[in-house]
Amino acid sequence: MAGRFAPTPSGRMHLGNAFAMLAAWLSARSRHEPIYLRIEDIDTPRVLPGADRMIMDDLTWLGLDWDGEPVYQSARQAVYDAVFERLRSLDGDALLYPCFCSRAEIRAASAPQEGDGFLVYPGTCRRLRDEDRDEVERRLAAGRRHSWRLAVPGAQEPGAFVAFDDLVYGAQSFNVGRELGDVILRRSDGLYAYQFVVTVDDLLMGVSDVVRGRDLLRSTALQIWLRGQMLRTGLGSHNLPAADPQYAHVPLLDNAAGVRLAKRERSLDLGRLREAGVRPDQVIGYCAWHMGLCEGVLERPEAMSAQQALNLFSWRKVRRHAGDVVVPGNIVEVLRAL
């Protein structure tokens, strides 16, 4: 059993990242389990040089420790290549197929899912594979630029529904054919996609406790399905847990305008908060309060250490406070007053 921190080094951690990292640390440490630090830097164009060190410095500043050496996805290319080839050979190339569509073509042919704008791939190149394999081979031989997609069950096919129980949001069920579609596993530039590398790493690292923001609930369904395909290749046969991890998705922190905090906007990043004189126990106390950990103990938020928050932690409390948090515009003053 193990948990993980899995930050993307595209910028400095903000208050929302600290909230999720604290929840992950509390979940693992409450069961006396290790927690690993995985730097998710596989998408190299998004990586900000030095951001990994800033993330580690901020975690240490908050009092959130981890076990072992950090794992960098950028150093695991050979692992991903091997797993990708395993999947390509599964069921006679039925699981993965090349996709020659441009982003503009996909946008034009797709309807966004309600609420979040997620585009479900319309299946253009899957139909091409099924109807004209010779044409696919001609395009590949000609060097046509292409990505590789995962062929999930159609909306009406067996296995399309994936269900899991979330520690915060309860029973979840998604139709991977209708709500996710055939996602990309390897991009046309050769880089592996998030859904693929996260699933590989969680399986091979023996992660059994996944804690992250509620915006990834739907992705969890896809990763559970993909994990099952990887297990079919024998990937998890060497003393690794075949059972799905325990999942907990936590509320998001929004800015005063109701928009989710984002690194690209430097929204309330910990560097700015630290420069303004905010202490780590004030950040921990603010996050613990909005997780509901202080329920029945404190009447208002108070500064506290990570260890003090651990003494108050339970997922039952978090479940009762599952609404997103709006961070006020005067958050520096709010934090410094704790």
N, C-alpha and C positions, 0 to 999 in steps of 0.2 A: 504494500500500500504506500502511495506517495502522492504528494501534490506538486504543483508547479507554478512558478511565475513565468509568464510568457510574453514579455514586452517586445514591441516593435521599436527599434531604435531610429525612428523617423523624427524624433524631437524629444524634448525633455518631458518627463512625466508631469501631468497636471493633476488637479485635485481629484478628478474622476478616476484616473489611473490609480492614485493612492488608495481610493476607496475600494476598488476591486482587488488591489494587491493585499490590502489589509485583510479583506474577507478570505482570500486564498490562504494567507498565512495563518489566520485564526482557525480555519477549517482543518488544516494539516496539524498544527500544533495542539489543537484540542484533543486529537487522537494520538498524540505522541508519534507522528509519522514524519518522515523526511519531506522536505520540499526542495525541488530543484529549480534552478534559474536557467531558462532557455531564452537566448537572445534570438528573436525571430527576424533575422536579417537576410532571408533568402531573396527578398525583392530588393535587389541592390540599388536600383534607381531611387528608391525612397529612403535609403539609409543616410542619416546625417552623421558625418564623421565625428566621433567622440561621444555620440549620444548614449552608447552602451555604458561608458564610464560614468556619465551623468546619472543614468538610471541606477547603477549600482551604488553610487554615492548617495542618491536620494533614499534608496531602500535602507542603506545603513543608517542614514540620518534619522529615519523613522523608527529604527529599531527592528526592522524586519529582516531577519537573517535567513540564509539558505544553506543547503547541504551540498558539499562537493564543489567542483569547479564549474563555472558557467559553461553551458553548451551552446555553441554557435551553429545555427542552421547552415551558414555559408561554408562550414567545414565538413558538411555531411552530404556533399553532392554524390559521392559514390554510393552511399546508402540509398538515396532517393532513386538513382539510376537503376539500382538492382531491384528495388521494389516495383518501380515502373515497368521493368521488363517482365517481372513475375505476373503483373496484372495483364500486360499485353498478351501473354501466352495463355491466360486463363480462358477456357471455353472457346479455343480456336479464334482468338482476336475478336470475340463478340463483345467484350467489355469496354474496350477503348477503340476510338476511331478518329481519323484525321478530320479536322474542320478547316475549310478554306474560306469561311465567311469573314468579312471585315466587320469591325464594330458598327459601322454605319448600316451595313446590311442587316445586322442582328437587331439594331434599334428599330429599323423600319418595319421589320417583320414581327416584332414582339409587342406584347401588351404588358406594361408594368404591373406587378402585384399591388394590390390595394395597400396604401399606407406608406410603403418604404421605397417605391420606385424600382424594386428588384426586377430585373428582366429575366424571364424564363426563355431559354433558347428554343426557337421554333422547330428544331430538328431537321433543318435543311440538309446538312451533310450526312446525317444518319440515314435519311431516305436515299441519298445518293449512294451510300455504301450498300444499302440493302437492294437497290434496284440496278446499279451499274458499277460493279466492282472494277471492271476494266477501266472506266473513266477515272476512278480513284487512283488506280495504279498509274495511269498516264500522267495525272497531275503530280503525283509523287515523283515519278521518274523525271518530269520536267523541272523539278525543283520548286514547285509552287509553295509559297509560304503557307504554313498551316500550324494550327494548335492541335492538341489531342484532348478529346472530350471523353467523359465517363458516361456510358450508356446505362441509365437507370431504368427501372421498370416503368412502363407507361402508366398513366393515371388509373386505368382500369385493370391493370395486370396484377397478378399475385406478387406480394412483396413490396408493393408501392407504399403501403402505410408503415411508418416507423413510429413507435410509441416509446416514451420513456417518462420516468417520474423525476421531476425537478424538485430539489430540496426547498426552493423558494416559491416557484410558480405552479407546483403540483403536476398533475397528469398532463402530458403533452402528446399530441399526435399530429404528424405531418404526412402528406402524400408527396413523396419525393418526386414523382413524375409530374404532378400538377404544380407544386409549389416551389420546386427547385430546378427541375429539368436536368438536362445533360450539361453539367458544369465542366469547365476547363480544368484539366489536371496539369498539363504542361503548355505554357504559352507559346506563341509563334516565335518569340525571341529566345526560346529555350529554357526560360526560367520556370520552375515548378510553382504551382499555385498554392495559395494558403490552405485550402481544404485538404489538399494532398499531403503536404509536409507536416501539418499539424496532426493529422491522423496517423501518419507513419511514426512521428516522434512520440506521441502519447502511447502508442502501442509498444514500441521498442524500448522506451524508457521506463515502462512499467507504471505509467501514471494511472492512478485509480481514483483520483479526486480532481475534477476539473471545475474551477470556479472562474467565472468571467461575466461580462455584462449581458443583460437580457437581450440586447440586439443580436446576439448570436444563437438564440434559441433555435431558429430554423436551421442554421448551419450544423447544429448538434445532430439533428436528424440525418442529414447527409453524411456526416462523419461516422455515425453509428452504422449506417448502411455500408459505407466504404470500408470501415473496419472489418465488417463481416466478410467482404470480398477478400481482404488481405489475409484474414485467418484461413480462408479456403485454400490459399496458396501455401499454407504451412508456416506463414511468417511468425505466428505466435507460439510455435511448438516448443521453443527452448526455454521452458520454465518461466514464461511470461503469462500474465493473467489473460485468459480468453474472455472473461466476463467484461461487459461494458463498464466504464468508469461510473462513479457517482457524479452526477452533474448538479451544479448550483449556479443559477444565473441571478446576478444581483442588479438592483435598480441602477439607472444611469443618473449622472449628475448633469443638469442643464444650466446654461447661463441665465442671466436675468431676462433674456428675450425668449427663453424656452427652447433654446437650441443646444443640443448635446455638446459638451466640451470637446474640443479637438486640438491635437498637437499643432496642426498647421497654422492655427490662429494664435498660438502661444497663450491659450485661454487659461489663465490662473495657473501657470506652470509653477512647479515647486521652487525653481530658481528665483522667480520674482517674489514668491511668498517669503522665501528665506531672506532675500535682500531687504524686504520690508520689515524684517524683525520677527516674523512668525516662528514660533518654536515647534519642534516635532510633536510634543505632547498636546499642543493645541490642535494640530491637524488630526492626530489620532482621536482626540476627544470629540471633535466635530464629526468625524466619520462614524465613530462608535455610536454617537447619539442618533444619527440618521439611519443607522442600521437597526435601531431599536434595542441595542444592547443595554441601555441604561433604564429600560422600562422597569418601573417599580423600585428603582434604586436612587435615581437622581431626578430632580424636578426640572433641571435645565442642563444644557451641555456643560461639561467641565473638562479641563485639560487632564489627560491621563496617558500613561505609557502603553505600549503595545501589550506588555505583560498584564497590566491592569485590565485592558480590554479583553484579554484572553480569559481572565477570571470571570467575566460577565457573559462570555459568548455562548450562544446556542442558535441553531438554525430555526428553531421555533420562534424566537424573537424576531429574526430577520423576516420570516414569512409574514408576520403581522405588520410589517413596515415595508411592503414591497413596491410602494409607489415611487416614481422618480423624484429626485430632489432638485429643487430650484435653488441655485446658489445666488445669494443676493449680490447686488453690485458693490456693496461695501464689505465684501467678505474679509478683507484684510482687517478692518476694524472689528468685525465679528469674531474672528479667530484670536486676535490679540486681546480681546476682552475675556477670553475663557480663563 
